[in-house]
């Protein structure tokens, strides 16, 4: 139908480029990667996505780039809704839907998904034909293939976002430490503005890392939430609703699918005893939780270094301020002493006819000398008193 948009094979770069030119800023393009390693670029509306992966509109709204939702990993009946920074994906037990596949930060994630989700048989066939595969040896691929499809896709997303945030942290550290050292050696408006911008960038990056860490920590603290991410386990006990899901854009309604899935999970929990066994996922999440926690610790260390630099600068400014106060006290004391000299000169400079002002010219030099001595003694007394009270340094 017309509302479903159009489908562009990802293998055709010219068609993909043409699709990107036709998109507007509000375009909702996705890339579909299935368990066979095939990828297809889709330009569809939200209703088609909702019917395909059986999620509600509120879950799809979390992946809207125009809305500011925090980092989220949600487990639904038939899908995992993943919102980690620029990685906005919907993971099912057989396919991955990734939003904005032409974004510069998403392109490496798509390439890694294509590499990691390719079946082992396809890898061996390509190596048997003499083709090189960038993913490594067969042993690693076999180990990855032992995990459920949704966990392999989730691991790629977590690895990508942790590596992305770690790279941003390293870049920030590379720029921040020299700037802080330069600021301690020379306090200037340019250096202060540079450090201010770096501190703002660090605050924003810390908030982003903290959101991802909090989401992983919340998942690790709740076994039920981790059990909801076992899509393959839930699908093993669920009755098939439709045949091939690749071309079926309108399967059963979410309500019917949810009822069937809930009934299947209840029966599966009765038959199997490992329904609540989340050790595999817990180990996966703990590994990336430690990685993102290490990144957060680096940012905390950088924040402490910035705080220490600010304290050092404040101490320097206080020292300079104290020196200015001492200089002001020195000048004020000198002004008071000279004002006494000016008072005496003003008195004797008055043009008033006094009898004692006649025939006493020899007294001029003594008045000048004694007044100067008195002013000097007054200045020394004031400075000595200030030193005694600790107002000036020794």
C-alpha positions in Angstrom: 0.0 0.0 0.0 1.0 3.6 -0.4 1.3 4.2 3.3 3.9 1.4 3.6 6.4 3.5 1.6 8.9 1.7 -0.5 11.6 -0.9 0.1 15.2 -0.4 -1.2 17.7 -3.3 -1.1 20.7 -2.3 0.9 23.0 -4.1 -1.5 22.4 -1.4 -4.2 24.4 1.7 -3.1 22.9 3.8 -5.9 19.4 3.0 -4.9 20.3 3.7 -1.3 21.8 7.0 -2.2 18.7 7.9 -4.2 16.5 7.0 -1.3 18.5 9.3 1.0 18.1 12.2 -1.4 14.3 11.6 -1.4 14.1 11.6 2.3 13.1 14.8 4.2 14.1 15.7 7.7 11.0 13.9 9.0 11.6 10.7 7.1 11.3 7.5 9.0 13.7 5.1 7.3 14.8 1.8 8.8 17.2 -1.0 7.9 16.1 -4.6 8.4 18.7 -7.2 9.1 17.6 -10.8 9.4 19.2 -13.9 10.9 20.5 -14.9 7.5 22.6 -11.8 7.3 20.5 -10.1 4.6 19.8 -6.4 4.9 17.1 -4.3 3.4 16.5 -0.5 3.7 12.8 0.3 4.4 10.9 3.6 4.2 7.8 2.8 6.1 5.4 4.4 8.5 5.1 3.7 12.2 1.9 1.6 11.8 3.7 -0.9 9.6 6.5 -1.2 12.1 4.0 -1.7 15.0 2.2 -4.5 13.1 5.5 -6.2 12.1 7.1 -6.4 15.5 4.0 -6.3 17.7 4.7 -3.3 19.8 2.6 -0.4 20.9 2.8 3.2 19.8 4.2 4.3 23.2 7.1 1.9 22.7 7.8 3.1 19.2 7.6 6.7 20.4 10.7 6.0 22.5 12.7 5.6 19.3 11.5 8.9 17.8 14.6 11.1 17.3 12.5 14.3 17.7 11.6 13.3 21.2 14.2 13.4 24.1 13.8 10.0 25.7 16.5 8.7 28.0 18.5 5.5 27.3 16.1 2.6 27.5 16.1 -1.2 27.0 12.6 -2.6 27.2 11.6 -6.2 26.8 8.2 -6.8 25.2 6.4 -10.0 24.2 8.0 -10.4 20.8 10.7 -7.7 20.7 13.3 -5.7 22.5 13.0 -1.9 22.2 16.5 -0.4 22.3 17.2 3.3 22.7 20.9 4.0 23.4 22.0 7.4 22.2 22.0 7.3 18.4 21.3 3.5 18.3 17.5 3.2 18.1 16.6 -0.4 17.2 13.9 -3.0 17.6 15.2 -6.5 18.1 13.1 -9.7 17.6 14.1 -13.3 17.8 14.8 -13.4 14.0 15.6 -9.8 12.8 16.8 -6.4 13.8 15.1 -3.1 12.7 17.6 -0.2 13.0 16.5 3.4 12.6 18.3 6.1 10.5 20.7 3.6 8.8 22.5 6.4 6.9 23.5 8.3 10.0 27.3 8.6 10.2 27.3 7.0 13.7 24.8 4.2 12.8 26.7 3.0 9.6 29.4 1.2 11.6 26.7 -0.4 13.8 25.0 -1.7 10.7 28.3 -3.1 9.3 29.0 -4.8 12.6 25.5 -6.3 12.8 25.9 -7.7 9.3 29.2 -9.3 10.3 28.1 -10.7 13.7 24.7 -11.9 12.7 25.8 -13.8 9.6 25.3 -17.5 10.1 28.3 -19.7 10.6 27.5 -21.8 7.5 27.6 -18.7 5.4 31.0 -17.7 6.8 32.4 -21.1 6.1 31.1 -21.1 2.6 32.6 -17.7 1.9 35.9 -18.8 3.3 35.7 -22.0 1.3 35.4 -20.0 -1.9 38.6 -18.2 -1.1 37.0 -15.0 0.2 38.3 -13.2 3.2 36.0 -12.5 6.0 36.7 -9.6 8.3 35.1 -11.1 11.3 37.9 -13.4 12.4 38.1 -17.2 12.6 35.3 -19.9 12.7 35.8 -20.5 16.4 34.7 -17.0 17.4 31.8 -17.1 15.0 30.7 -20.5 16.4 30.8 -19.2 19.9 28.7 -16.2 19.0 26.2 -18.5 17.2 25.6 -20.4 20.4 23.9 -17.3 21.9 20.3 -16.4 20.9 19.9 -14.1 18.0 18.6 -11.3 20.1 21.5 -11.4 22.5 24.0 -11.2 19.7 22.2 -8.1 18.3 22.0 -6.6 21.8 25.7 -7.3 22.4 26.6 -5.4 19.2 24.5 -2.4 20.2 26.0 -2.4 23.7 29.5 -2.7 22.4 28.9 0.1 19.9 27.5 2.5 22.4 30.1 1.7 25.1 32.9 2.1 22.6 31.4 5.4 21.3 31.1 6.9 24.8 34.6 5.7 25.7 36.0 7.3 22.5 34.3 10.6 23.4 35.7 10.4 26.9 39.2 9.8 25.6 38.9 12.8 23.2 37.7 15.0 26.1 40.5 13.9 28.3 43.1 14.6 25.6 41.8 18.1 25.3 41.0 18.8 28.9 44.2 17.9 30.8 46.6 20.2 28.7 44.0 23.0 28.9 43.8 22.7 32.7 47.6 22.6 33.1 47.9 25.7 30.9 45.3 27.4 33.0 47.2 26.8 36.2 50.4 28.2 34.7 48.7 31.3 33.2 45.3 32.5 34.2 43.8 34.4 31.3 40.3 35.0 29.8 41.1 32.8 26.9 42.2 29.8 29.1 39.2 30.3 31.4 36.8 30.3 28.5 38.4 27.2 27.0 38.1 25.3 30.3 34.5 26.5 30.7 33.6 24.9 27.4 35.4 21.7 28.2 33.6 21.5 31.6 30.2 22.0 29.9 31.1 19.2 27.4 32.1 17.0 30.3 28.9 17.6 32.1 26.8 16.7 29.1 28.9 13.6 28.4 28.7 12.5 32.0 24.9 12.8 31.9 24.8 10.6 28.7 27.1 7.9 30.2 25.2 8.0 33.5 21.9 7.3 31.7 23.3 4.3 30.0 24.8 3.0 33.2 21.6 3.5 35.1 19.6 1.6 32.5 22.1 -1.4 32.7 22.1 -1.3 36.4 18.3 -1.3 36.5 18.2 -4.3 34.3 20.8 -6.2 36.3 18.8 -5.5 39.5 15.5 -7.0 38.1 15.6 -10.7 37.0 12.0 -10.3 35.6 13.1 -7.6 33.2 16.1 -9.7 32.1 13.8 -12.7 31.6 11.6 -10.6 29.3 14.6 -10.2 27.0 14.8 -13.9 26.3 12.7 -13.7 23.1 13.9 -17.1 21.7 12.9 -18.8 24.9 9.5 -17.3 24.7 9.1 -18.1 21.1 10.1 -21.8 21.7 6.8 -22.3 23.6 4.7 -20.0 21.5 2.3 -21.2 18.8 3.2 -20.0 15.3 0.9 -17.2 14.3 2.1 -16.7 10.8 4.5 -18.2 8.3 7.3 -16.1 6.9 7.5 -12.8 8.8 9.6 -11.0 6.2 6.8 -10.1 3.9 4.0 -10.2 6.4 3.4 -6.6 7.4 0.0 -7.2 8.9 0.0 -10.3 11.2 -2.4 -10.8 14.0 -3.3 -7.9 16.2 -1.1 -7.0 19.2 -3.9 -7.9 21.6 -4.3 -11.5 20.1 -0.5 -11.9 19.8 0.0 -10.8 23.4 -2.6 -13.2 24.7 -1.1 -16.1 22.8 2.4 -15.2 23.9 1.3 -14.9 27.6 -0.4 -18.2 27.5 2.6 -19.8 25.8 4.9 -18.3 28.4 2.8 -19.7 31.2 2.7 -23.2 29.8 6.4 -23.0 29.1 7.1 -21.9 32.6 5.2 -25.0 33.8 7.1 -27.4 31.6 10.6 -26.0 31.8 12.4 -25.2 35.0 14.9 -22.7 33.5 12.4 -19.9 32.8 14.0 -17.6 35.3 17.5 -18.6 34.4 19.1 -15.3 33.3 22.7 -16.1 33.9 23.7 -15.8 30.3 22.2 -12.3 29.8 23.4 -11.2 33.3 27.0 -12.0 32.3 26.5 -10.1 29.1 25.1 -7.1 30.8 27.7 -7.1 33.6 30.5 -7.0 31.1 29.3 -3.9 29.4 28.1 -2.4 32.8 31.8 -2.7 33.9 32.9 -1.0 30.7 30.5 1.9 31.0 31.2 2.2 34.7 34.9 2.5 33.9 34.1 5.3 31.4 32.0 7.0 34.1 35.0 6.7 36.5 37.2 8.4 34.0 34.8 11.3 33.8 34.6 11.4 37.6 38.4 11.6 37.8 38.4 14.4 35.2 35.7 16.2 37.2 37.8 15.9 40.3 40.8 17.2 38.4 38.8 20.2 37.2 37.6 20.8 40.8 41.1 20.7 42.1 42.2 23.1 39.4 39.4 25.5 40.3 40.4 25.3 43.9 44.0 26.0 43.0 43.0 29.0 40.9 40.8 30.3 43.7 43.7 30.1 46.1 45.9 32.0 43.6 43.2 34.6 43.2 42.7 34.9 46.9 46.5 35.4 47.3 46.5 38.1 44.7 43.5 39.7 46.4 45.3 39.7 49.7 48.4 41.3 48.1 46.2 44.0 46.7 44.6 44.6 50.1 48.1 44.9 51.7 49.1 47.3 49.0 46.0 49.3 49.6 46.7 49.4 53.4 50.3 50.5 52.6 49.1 53.4 50.4 46.3 54.4 52.8 48.9 54.5 55.7 51.2 56.7 53.6 48.2 59.0 52.7 47.3 59.4 56.3 50.9 60.3 57.2 51.2 62.8 54.4 47.9 64.4 55.3 49.4 65.4 58.6 52.3 67.1 56.7 49.7 68.8 54.5 47.8 70.0 57.6 50.9 71.7 59.0 51.8 73.2 55.7 48.3 74.5 55.3 48.3 76.1 58.7 51.5 77.9 58.2 50.5 78.8 54.7 47.5 80.9 55.7 47.9 84.6 54.8 46.7 85.9 58.3 48.6 88.6 60.1 49.8 87.0 63.4 52.5 88.6 65.5 54.3 85.3 66.1 54.6 85.0 62.3 57.0 87.9 62.2 60.8 87.8 62.7 60.7 83.9 63.2 62.0 82.8 59.8 64.6 80.6 61.3 61.8 78.3 62.6 60.8 77.2 59.1 63.4 74.5 58.7 62.7 73.1 62.2 59.0 72.9 61.5 59.7 71.1 58.2 62.1 68.6 59.9 59.9 67.8 62.9 56.8 67.5 60.8 58.5 65.0 58.4 59.8 63.0 61.4 56.4 62.9 63.0 54.8 61.7 59.7 57.4 59.0 59.3 56.9 57.8 62.9 53.1 57.8 62.3 53.5 55.6 59.2 55.9 53.2 60.9 53.5 52.9 63.9 50.5 52.1 61.6 52.4 49.5 59.7 53.8 47.9 62.9 50.3 47.7 64.4 49.0 46.1 61.1 51.8 43.6 61.2 51.2 42.9 64.9 47.5 42.1 64.1 48.4 39.9 61.1 46.9 42.2 58.6 50.1 42.2 56.5 52.7 39.5 55.9 56.1 39.4 57.4 
